[in-house]
Amino acid sequence: MIQSPPTRFEALVLPHLDAAYTLARYLMRDTHDAEDATQEAMLKALRNVDQCRGDDARPWLLAIVRNTCHTHLRRRGTGRGQVSFDEDLHTAEDDARRPDTALIRAADAEAVRRALDALPLGFREVVVLRELQGLSYREIAEIAEVPVGTVMSRLARARDRLEQLLGRMRGKEGWG
Amino acid sequence: MNCDDVRTRLDARLDGELAAGEIEAVDAHMEHCADCKALQERRIALHDALVREMPRFAAPDALRQELVRSAREAPKAHERATRRMSSGWGLALAASLAIVAVGSWQLATTRANGEMLTQTLLESHVRSLIGEHLTDVVSSDLHTVKPWFNGRLDFSPPVYDFAGRGYPLLGGRLEYVGERKVAALVYGRRKHVINVFLWPADAGMAQGPPAATRHGYHLLHWNGPDFTYWVVSDLGTAELQEFAGLLKDADLAAAAPPTSQ
């Protein structure tokens, strides 16, 4: 095997491998699926590294990861998980009961994980890109392929739902 | 600013994304509105909990090593292939490289099909405007339009009413794209007509460019979780994008999250 010096890919893209994998974990919600998607996305990034402009490859890479995850989910999509409506999630929006701020603040890792898992994909991805990756609305808009205004409204609705999910739980058994 | 104004801006305010001119008004409202103040506190509590409890994951070492290996092996072979395909006499050279030849042929075919589809839908849109046949079922009631498709299509298209957002439902009709019967939903925006063509995402139909402009009409195309969408109108791109965003959001809200493991 010919060993060359570190490539542009290694210098620019590979440092964001953990960020890529983390996004895939949240979108795919499964370790193996996340690994598959990350691998495919990284190889895609390797092939197209010339298209990455600027010094910060992270938003560019995350866009590839996001699209790869969507493709994987869509491919296996239709048959699986077609519970047509989550009643609890729906009524949560109209619920007059105000979620409890102290409960939200005290949420533990398991509660946060379950609340995030319960979010529709498009809401979950904006939350992860914002809260975990700290990306700007504009960067998120480019990654999610929606206008900035849609990023804003999705974030707001996603957070409303998370507050409802976390702020109405009564310990472990509150998920019925 | 009233509470609704503030609520639509609060997230941007907290995320440091609000236009400078609006910050003061939001903050001023917060001073004397207990409800909005409470919402702000919940948002801050949520942010704290998320930042504290959302794990970051480390990619498997094996994957990292494999990528380093690929990166160091790949460039030469890859550059060679790219050069051949993009050069003017690429096809002649590629004849000796069966894989490259097949690959570029498929690419060309896919593009041609996408362009044909774009043209077909554009013609459908224009025909719907000049003829009498804009709608088979005329109704702004989604509970009238949606059942109308029963028995006429082998799928049930999602129908929404965005009248509250300025995009009222006008009706629906059947269209043929090639051999395939597809749903056409008609929405309005002021005097403009928006045709929404959709069919199941797994129908094996050609894909097109995500956005295109032909003869002054704009076309947007995307694949939702269940359906492939094409939206055609003479509306400005910004508004058409906004409308597409509404459709995507409505699909999201309707799609249930698969049960978590």
Interface residues (C-beta under 8 A of the other chain):
Chain A: M1 I2 Q3 S4 T7 F9 E10 L14 L17 D18 A19 A20 Y21 T22 R25 R29 D30 A34 E35 T38 Q39 M42 L43 L46 R47 L73 R74 G77 T78 R80 G81 Q82 V83 S84 F85 D86 L89 R98 P99 T101 A102 I104 R105 A106 A107 D108 A109 A111 V112 R113 R114 L116 D117 A118 L119 P120 L121 G122 F123 V127 V128 R130 E131 L132 S136 Y137 E145 V146 P147 G149 T150 M152 S153 R154 L155 A156 R159 L162 E163 L166 G167
Chain B: R7 T8 L10 D11 A12 D15 E17 A38 E41 R42 R43 A45 L46 H47 D48 A49 L50 V51 E53 M54 P55 R56 F57 A58 A59 P60 L63 R64 E66 L67 V68 R69 S70 A71 R72 E73 A74 P75 H78 P200 A201 D202 P210 W222 N223 P225 D226 A238 Q241 E242 G245 K248 D249 L252 A253 A254 A255 A256 P257 P258 T259 S260 Q261
